[in-house]
């Protein structure tokens, strides 16, 4: 199974903000941490905010935070929301695919993939906060970024 770049970046955003321990993060900080285009991240953040996976505030004290409820969201459900067309193809509707059983085999595989991911929740991904902070080059003081390292 292959996930899209949007899902990859979405997971990176969640990990970064979660590692920042409740402090507000900015798209600029995340872009620097992962060497990703701010314009692309803006679209990702907008989608995550629309889905309710991020809280966003504008202004001087604005930025991005994870809602408390996100920690209990199952990983498979999270990815399914980001990948609504996960196994969609016009080919799946052709008679030969339906008759052969290939379509059902792929649907079963997708369900097994999501069920396997649902053994984990977002909170578990964020559990090794000190390791995440070190890997992402966040300073020791929560809520700040060390751009000099």
C-alpha positions as CSV (number, residue, x, y, z in Angstrom):
1,X,0.0,0.0,0.0
2,X,1.4,3.4,-0.9
3,X,0.4,6.6,0.9
4,X,0.3,9.9,-0.8
5,X,2.7,12.7,-0.2
6,X,-0.2,14.6,1.4
7,X,-0.6,11.9,4.1
8,X,3.2,11.7,4.6
9,X,3.4,15.4,5.2
10,X,0.2,15.3,7.4
11,X,1.8,12.8,9.7
12,X,5.0,14.8,9.8
13,X,3.0,17.9,10.8
14,X,1.2,16.0,13.6
15,X,4.5,14.6,14.9
16,X,6.2,18.0,14.9
17,X,3.3,19.8,16.7
18,X,2.9,16.9,19.1
19,X,6.6,17.0,20.0
20,X,6.4,20.7,20.6
21,X,4.4,19.8,23.8
22,X,1.3,22.0,23.6
23,X,3.1,25.2,22.4
24,X,1.9,26.8,19.2
25,X,4.0,25.8,16.2
26,X,4.1,27.6,12.8
27,X,4.2,26.4,9.3
28,X,7.5,28.2,8.9
29,X,9.0,26.1,11.8
30,X,7.7,22.9,10.4
31,X,8.9,23.7,6.9
32,X,12.4,24.3,8.3
33,X,12.4,21.1,10.3
34,X,11.5,18.9,7.3
35,X,12.8,21.0,4.5
36,X,9.4,21.2,2.9
37,X,7.8,24.1,0.9
38,X,5.7,26.4,3.1
39,X,3.2,26.7,0.3
40,X,2.7,23.0,0.2
41,X,2.5,22.8,4.0
42,X,-0.1,25.5,4.0
43,X,-2.4,23.3,2.0
44,X,-1.7,20.3,4.3
45,X,-2.4,22.4,7.4
46,X,-5.7,23.8,5.9
47,X,-6.9,20.2,5.2
48,X,-5.9,19.0,8.7
49,X,-7.7,22.0,10.3
50,X,-10.8,21.4,8.2
51,X,-10.8,17.7,9.3
52,X,-10.5,18.8,13.0
53,X,-7.1,17.4,13.4
54,X,-5.5,20.7,14.1
55,X,-6.4,23.9,16.0
56,X,-5.2,27.0,14.1
57,X,-5.1,30.6,15.4
58,X,-3.9,33.7,13.5
59,X,-2.1,36.7,14.9
60,X,0.9,37.5,17.0
61,X,0.2,34.6,19.5
62,X,-1.2,32.4,16.8
63,X,0.0,29.1,15.4
64,X,-0.9,25.5,15.4
65,X,-1.8,23.1,18.2
66,X,-3.2,19.6,18.4
67,X,-6.7,19.3,19.9
68,X,-6.7,17.2,23.0
69,X,-9.1,14.7,21.3
70,X,-6.5,13.9,18.6
71,X,-4.5,11.7,20.9
72,X,-7.3,9.1,21.0
73,X,-7.8,9.0,17.2
74,X,-6.9,5.7,15.7
75,X,-4.1,5.8,13.1
76,X,-6.1,3.8,10.5
77,X,-9.1,6.1,10.8
78,X,-6.8,9.1,10.6
79,X,-5.2,7.9,7.4
80,X,-8.5,6.8,5.9
81,X,-9.8,10.4,6.2
82,X,-6.7,11.7,4.4
83,X,-6.8,8.9,1.8
84,X,-10.5,8.7,0.8
85,X,-9.7,7.2,-2.6
86,X,-7.2,4.8,-1.2
87,X,-8.1,1.9,-3.5
88,X,-10.2,3.6,-6.0
89,X,-9.8,3.0,-9.7
90,X,-12.2,2.9,-12.6
91,X,-10.7,-0.5,-13.4
92,X,-12.2,-1.9,-10.2
93,X,-15.7,-1.5,-11.7
94,X,-14.9,-3.5,-14.9
95,X,-16.7,-6.9,-15.1
96,X,-13.5,-8.9,-15.4
97,X,-12.3,-7.5,-12.1
98,X,-15.6,-8.1,-10.3
99,X,-15.9,-11.6,-11.7
100,X,-12.3,-12.6,-10.9
101,X,-12.6,-11.6,-7.2
102,X,-9.7,-9.2,-7.5
103,X,-11.8,-6.3,-6.4
104,X,-12.9,-8.0,-3.2
105,X,-9.3,-9.2,-2.5
106,X,-8.1,-5.6,-2.7
107,X,-11.0,-4.3,-0.5
108,X,-10.2,-7.0,2.1
109,X,-6.5,-6.0,2.0
110,X,-7.4,-2.4,2.5
111,X,-9.6,-3.3,5.5
112,X,-6.8,-5.4,7.0
113,X,-4.4,-2.5,6.5
114,X,-6.7,0.0,8.3
115,X,-7.5,-2.5,11.1
116,X,-3.8,-3.1,11.6
117,X,-3.1,0.6,11.8
118,X,-6.1,1.0,14.2
119,X,-4.2,-0.9,16.8
120,X,-2.3,2.4,17.4
121,X,-3.6,5.8,18.2
122,X,-2.0,9.2,17.5
123,X,-1.1,9.5,21.2
124,X,1.1,6.4,20.9
125,X,3.0,8.0,18.0
126,X,3.7,11.0,20.2
127,X,4.7,9.1,23.3
128,X,8.5,9.2,22.9
129,X,8.4,13.0,23.1
130,X,12.0,13.5,24.2
131,X,13.3,11.4,21.2
132,X,11.0,13.3,18.9
133,X,12.1,16.6,20.2
134,X,15.8,15.7,19.7
135,X,15.2,14.2,16.2
136,X,13.3,17.3,15.2
137,X,15.9,19.6,16.7
138,X,13.5,21.2,19.1
139,X,15.1,22.9,22.0
140,X,15.0,21.4,25.5
141,X,12.5,24.0,26.6
142,X,9.0,23.0,25.3
143,X,7.4,25.4,22.9
144,X,10.6,26.8,21.4
145,X,12.6,25.8,18.3
146,X,16.4,25.7,18.2
147,X,17.2,26.9,14.7
148,X,20.9,27.1,15.3
149,X,21.6,23.4,15.4
